[in-house]
């Protein structure tokens, strides 16, 4: 609620639909008076548990759960985006079932916004599915480029395929095949070639494409490394009197650094490839983090992401002949 | 050469065999007089190029190249370990061909030492092969545990399988299968369960097991993130006069932090599963980095790594019945 309140300050034209236990929601809204004029509560006492299997969630509580009702609101045009901090697998399964994927897309992907030394990079898939064939990787590239265009207003974002070397002969067969196809066709972005794990944070490309297992591990490894270095830094700044005085004088700089490294600033995985905008917020985040996820949904909706992505995908699918490079 | 000299200071009982162009090596040794008493030069003018395909390197220059001769010296007992900064793929192919794998091991792996908030973690495979089945992952676990034992003197290191969630139902089938097998048998280490990308740097376990594609991308992502945060930190410490004064006062702390984050301190991938010790140093490193790789080879040889690993693998392979959990 506090997060929704923060986002409302930044985007006064937002309107909220809250799905869940009405008394609990009302109690929270009472603490954020501005919110009460801008929202509507849809009561339900069915919730998807965090440990529920996606297939279970789809079968059991489907029609009445807060998650389902929220997604349905997007489908019926009563909402422009759904933001949820709930069970990721269930959210994806319900989104697919309710909103359906774009006609040409077999599998949606989850895209993350990855901070880089120069700006931001869209990385996908970070965990919707394990594994992807060449055609799916190319779909991810088109979807990621559309998101990058919407988010960063880049006309022709650059796209790289994540691999374990930059030479054409390296890595998984699907990646090599996708790379060969992208070289010979005319995609709606600049195809950069293969990129490696250390290129992502350097901002070498605007979009990094990988399958969900590797993408998830890369993302979490980067988060873990940032946390680890934060711990080193705190320890280093406490090791002597000089260091403590230095840290005190440089506290403005440290605050800026902390903001830069703050995972809450870029909270929110975007489900791409669906007929609607679905944002997954980190479960463990606070108001700042949740507000970032809401902002992201707002920006995606504002930019007309789904329509543009749908156009891109349809046009490119007609032009692409993947079998010719098999 | 300077790196070899550094290691010699730390380990005065080291003796070197240098393989390559004799005049060039002699010229370099002349600058490190202490080295000249401790080394022998084996001349060859055949070198494996960095861009040569492993299969090519094996066919063409095999019998005369510096890389092959150095590996052969380990095979023939004239050296205890080989350290090379050359072509990784060729080094692995030649090592397999010349030294052979341990009887029970199908595939060697490359292990990296990953700094954590508490100590160090052995991560493997970081790029010897793409993909691994359940049996190979279990072999990696046994080999990684043996290395951790040799390196950190832990009697029963803890081992985790890298996955995209800690629940038993998540991730790739091979990983789930390996996990199920490790739960039901009695491995020569503590099996922790699944770990995620952000657990590695937190030092949750002593050994992290994954297949080579994911491992390589995780390692490079962590290196890239560390470099990225280093850049943020430098920028932050330059943004105002106070920050600069603070940074000046805290320079001792920053130096300690830099050491901690310095990838040269833990340079060297260890090829595990072979009848001999082979260390791959980063190609782009300097004397400090190369000395770390030499130190690692020294420690591995001193600890009798190969013999102990060979024992562990043989004993555990007899006890393990992977088919029963298939």
Interface residues (C-beta under 8 A of the other chain):
Chain A: X51 X53 X115 X116 X117 X127 X130 X131 X162 X164 X167 X169 X171 X172 X196 X197 X198 X199 X200 X201 X202 X210 X212 X213 X214 X216 X217 X218 X219 X220 X221 X222 X223 X224 X225 X226 X227 X228 X229 X231 X232 X233 X236 X237 X239 X240 X242 X243 X245 X246 X247 X248 X249 X250 X251 X252 X253 X254 X256 X257 X260 X261
Chain B: X51 X53 X115 X116 X117 X127 X130 X131 X162 X164 X167 X169 X171 X172 X196 X197 X198 X199 X200 X201 X202 X210 X212 X213 X214 X216 X217 X218 X219 X220 X221 X222 X223 X224 X225 X226 X227 X228 X229 X231 X232 X233 X236 X237 X239 X240 X242 X243 X245 X246 X247 X248 X249 X250 X251 X252 X253 X254 X256 X257 X260 X261
